[in-house]
Amino acid sequence: MLEKHPNRKKDKYNPYTLTITEGHYYLSFKDGRGKQQNIEIDEMLYQTFDRFELEDISHLNRVSRHIEHSELTEETLNDRAFYKAERIEDIVSESIEYEQLHRAVSELPEVQRRRLKLYFFGELTYEQIAKLEGCKYQAVQCSVKAALKAIKKFMK
């Protein structure tokens, strides 16, 4: 007994079909040679694919309803169609600032540099860093603030 998945729009970005046959879950698709392939998957994977498919359809409908039909004036269409290149001065200035920032961070003491990276790039809180390093919250906070102060001083 083949239970077909509910009818959903197929497009080139969603080339698979989900089916249930006698309590077994299958994922069907055409391989690179155009041959139909059927792979048995477990129920959890089936539900994941099913949920993803529904969320994808929901997102496409939202985009279609709200974004595609919002203020389509000649100016906004023109802005979308043509990429506005940055001025060379802005690119060079930004590059110099990044280089200075990198140099400033590299000149920090090892502890400050490590804690600064964990705080900003590792997205850890002061408490998490303190626990990781086996020190107090205040020590980490003071260290990160001192690092920021040193960077600001270097950048002036």
C-alpha positions, 0 to 999 in steps of 0.5 A, a space after each residue: 500500500 503506497 501512501 503518497 505524500 501530499 501534493 506539493 509544488 516541485 521545482 529544480 531546488 526540491 527534486 525529491 519525493 517522500 513516500 510511505 509504503 507498508 509502514 516504511 519511509 522512502 525518499 525518491 529522486 533521480 540521480 545524475 544519469 536520470 535514473 529513479 532512486 528510492 532510498 529507505 529512511 527512518 521515520 525521524 529523517 522522514 519527518 525532518 524532510 517533511 518539516 523542511 519541505 513545509 517550512 520551505 514552502 511557507 518561506 516561499 509563500 511569505 516572500 511571494 506575498 510580502 517582499 516581491 510585491 513591496 514598492 516596486 518602483 523604477 528606482 528600487 528595481 534599478 537599485 536591485 538590478 545594478 550593484 553599486 561599486 564602492 569607491 576605491 578610497 573607501 575600500 583602501 581606508 577600510 583595508 587600512 583600518 582592518 590592518 591596524 586593528 589586526 596589528 593592535 590585537 596582535 600586540 595585546 598581552 596573550 591573556 587579553 588577546 585570548 579573552 578578547 577573542 573568546 568574548 567577541 568572536 567566540 561569543 562567550 559571556 564573561 562568566 563562561 570565559 571565567 569558568 573556562 579559564 578557572 578565574 573570577 568574572 571580574 578578572 575577565 571583565 577587567 581584562 577585556 576592558 583593558 584590551 579594548 582601551 589599549 586597542 582604542 589608544 593604538 587606533 588613535 
